Amino acid sequence: MSSKEGSGGFRKRKHDNFPHNQRREGKDVHSSSPVMLAFKSFQQELDARHDKYERLVKLSRDITVESKRTIFLLHRITSAPDMEEILTESEMKVDGVRQKILQAAQELSGEDMHQFHRAMTTGLQEYVEAVSFQHFIKTRSLISMDEINKQLIFSTEDNGKENKTPSSDTQDKQCGTWRLKITPVDYLLGVADLTGELMRMCINSVGNGDIDTPFEVSQFLRQVYDGFSFIGNTGPYEVSKKLYTLKQSLAKVENACYALKVRGSEIPKHMLADVFSVKTEMIDQEEGIS
């Protein structure tokens, strides 16, 4: 056994010969070194970034909830006697959602949007779905991504609606304007989710005796499906995954239009919704969904 090994056969470490208190004092001395100071600054920067990420996640949840409430409100338009009243109320709700997006834009001022995109993507997709659904009800057409982005350019007048205001430095840098751009992927995913809402709108309108809406929705969904078919598997994974759901919604709407065209005169209007719901369940069972 060598002289460097103890009685237990283990080799002693070099710093075992130094007292414990002396080693601790050495740590305190080195804590003020440039390397330690650099890592402390890294820690503060990462903590600030994580806190901002969590704030954006909370804002995204609020945007998702308010957008869903707007969609539920717009579904009442098929049975409501006053269409304009519901559209006016939906505009107020959408304005409230934009105020949440304004807070997110202020948080992202001076930051790279792509670093925080994952925190915001769910809320932005739901917002696109709500705005595009509202636009379809008004114009029977699809809102473009440029139109949505134009609505997300905020000035100091818009900021006055909120209690929270950014720092003066941020206002000077942005010249009193903030913006948040919808990415093409968020836009496509939001439009893909829109097709499911249009399918529900089609079934509800038939149940209320509206025969024209299903054919308008069917023609619109075919155009959307053709556009997504051009993307195919070349686009992002999430888009190709939504394509199956889009095709399923289109099949249900076309089935409703077929029943209206062929058997519309045989089935009473108050029973049309029940017939379509039964056929929808049959389609789901055939595809192994339910």
ChimeraX attribute file (.defattr): number of C-alpha atoms within 10 A of each C-alpha:
attribute: neighborCount
match mode: 1-to-1
recipient: residues
	/A:1	7
	/A:2	7
	/A:3	7
	/A:4	10
	/A:5	12
	/A:6	11
	/A:7	8
	/A:8	6
	/A:9	10
	/A:10	9
	/A:11	12
	/A:12	11
	/A:13	9
	/A:14	7
	/A:15	9
	/A:16	9
	/A:17	8
	/A:18	9
	/A:19	9
	/A:20	10
	/A:21	8
	/A:22	9
	/A:23	12
	/A:24	10
	/A:25	10
	/A:26	10
	/A:27	10
	/A:28	10
	/A:29	9
	/A:30	12
	/A:31	12
	/A:32	11
	/A:33	10
	/A:34	10
	/A:35	10
	/A:36	12
	/A:37	13
	/A:38	11
	/A:39	11
	/A:40	13
	/A:41	11
	/A:42	12
	/A:43	12
	/A:44	11
	/A:45	12
	/A:46	12
	/A:47	12
	/A:48	11
	/A:49	14
	/A:50	13
	/A:51	12
	/A:52	16
	/A:53	20
	/A:54	13
	/A:55	15
	/A:56	25
	/A:57	21
	/A:58	15
	/A:59	21
	/A:60	25
	/A:61	17
	/A:62	16
	/A:63	26
	/A:64	22
	/A:65	15
	/A:66	21
	/A:67	27
	/A:68	17
	/A:69	15
	/A:70	26
	/A:71	22
	/A:72	14
	/A:73	15
	/A:74	22
	/A:75	20
	/A:76	15
	/A:77	19
	/A:78	20
	/A:79	14
	/A:80	12
	/A:81	10
	/A:82	10
	/A:83	15
	/A:84	12
	/A:85	12
	/A:86	18
	/A:87	19
	/A:88	11
	/A:89	14
	/A:90	22
	/A:91	15
	/A:92	13
	/A:93	18
	/A:94	22
	/A:95	13
	/A:96	16
	/A:97	21
	/A:98	20
	/A:99	19
	/A:100	19
	/A:101	26
	/A:102	24
	/A:103	21
	/A:104	22
	/A:105	22
	/A:106	24
	/A:107	17
	/A:108	19
	/A:109	19
	/A:110	11
	/A:111	11
	/A:112	9
	/A:113	15
	/A:114	10
	/A:115	11
	/A:116	18
	/A:117	17
	/A:118	13
	/A:119	20
	/A:120	23
	/A:121	20
	/A:122	18
	/A:123	27
	/A:124	26
	/A:125	26
	/A:126	27
	/A:127	30
	/A:128	24
	/A:129	28
	/A:130	28
	/A:131	22
	/A:132	22
	/A:133	26
	/A:134	22
	/A:135	15
	/A:136	17
	/A:137	17
	/A:138	12
	/A:139	9
	/A:140	14
	/A:141	14
	/A:142	16
	/A:143	17
	/A:144	10
	/A:145	17
	/A:146	11
	/A:147	9
	/A:148	17
	/A:149	14
	/A:150	12
	/A:151	13
	/A:152	19
	/A:153	17
	/A:154	20
	/A:155	16
	/A:156	13
	/A:157	10
	/A:158	14
	/A:159	19
	/A:160	10
	/A:161	11
	/A:162	12
	/A:163	6
	/A:164	10
	/A:165	14
	/A:166	12
	/A:167	9
	/A:168	10
	/A:169	9
	/A:170	17
	/A:171	17
	/A:172	10
	/A:173	11
	/A:174	15
	/A:175	11
	/A:176	14
	/A:177	20
	/A:178	23
	/A:179	20
	/A:180	21
	/A:181	17
	/A:182	19
	/A:183	16
	/A:184	10
	/A:185	15
	/A:186	25
	/A:187	21
	/A:188	20
	/A:189	24
	/A:190	25
	/A:191	25
	/A:192	25
	/A:193	20
	/A:194	23
	/A:195	24
	/A:196	19
	/A:197	18
	/A:198	24
	/A:199	24
	/A:200	14
	/A:201	22
	/A:202	26
	/A:203	23
	/A:204	22
	/A:205	21
	/A:206	24
	/A:207	20
	/A:208	15
	/A:209	17
	/A:210	15
	/A:211	17
	/A:212	13
	/A:213	19
	/A:214	25
	/A:215	18
	/A:216	14
	/A:217	23
	/A:218	23
	/A:219	13
	/A:220	18
	/A:221	25
	/A:222	16
	/A:223	12
	/A:224	18
	/A:225	17
	/A:226	11
	/A:227	11
	/A:228	21
	/A:229	13
	/A:230	10
	/A:231	13
	/A:232	15
	/A:233	14
	/A:234	9
	/A:235	12
	/A:236	13
	/A:237	10
	/A:238	13
	/A:239	20
	/A:240	17
	/A:241	14
	/A:242	17
	/A:243	20
	/A:244	13
	/A:245	15
	/A:246	22
	/A:247	19
	/A:248	18
	/A:249	21
	/A:250	24
	/A:251	18
	/A:252	23
	/A:253	25
	/A:254	20
	/A:255	18
	/A:256	26
	/A:257	24
	/A:258	14
	/A:259	18
	/A:260	21
	/A:261	12
	/A:262	9
	/A:263	12
	/A:264	15
	/A:265	10
	/A:266	10
	/A:267	12
	/A:268	11
	/A:269	17
	/A:270	12
	/A:271	13
	/A:272	22
	/A:273	20
	/A:274	14
	/A:275	14
	/A:276	22
	/A:277	14
	/A:278	10
	/A:279	16
	/A:280	20
	/A:281	14
	/A:282	13
	/A:283	17
	/A:284	13
	/A:285	11
	/A:286	10
	/A:287	10
	/A:288	8
	/A:289	8
	/A:290	9
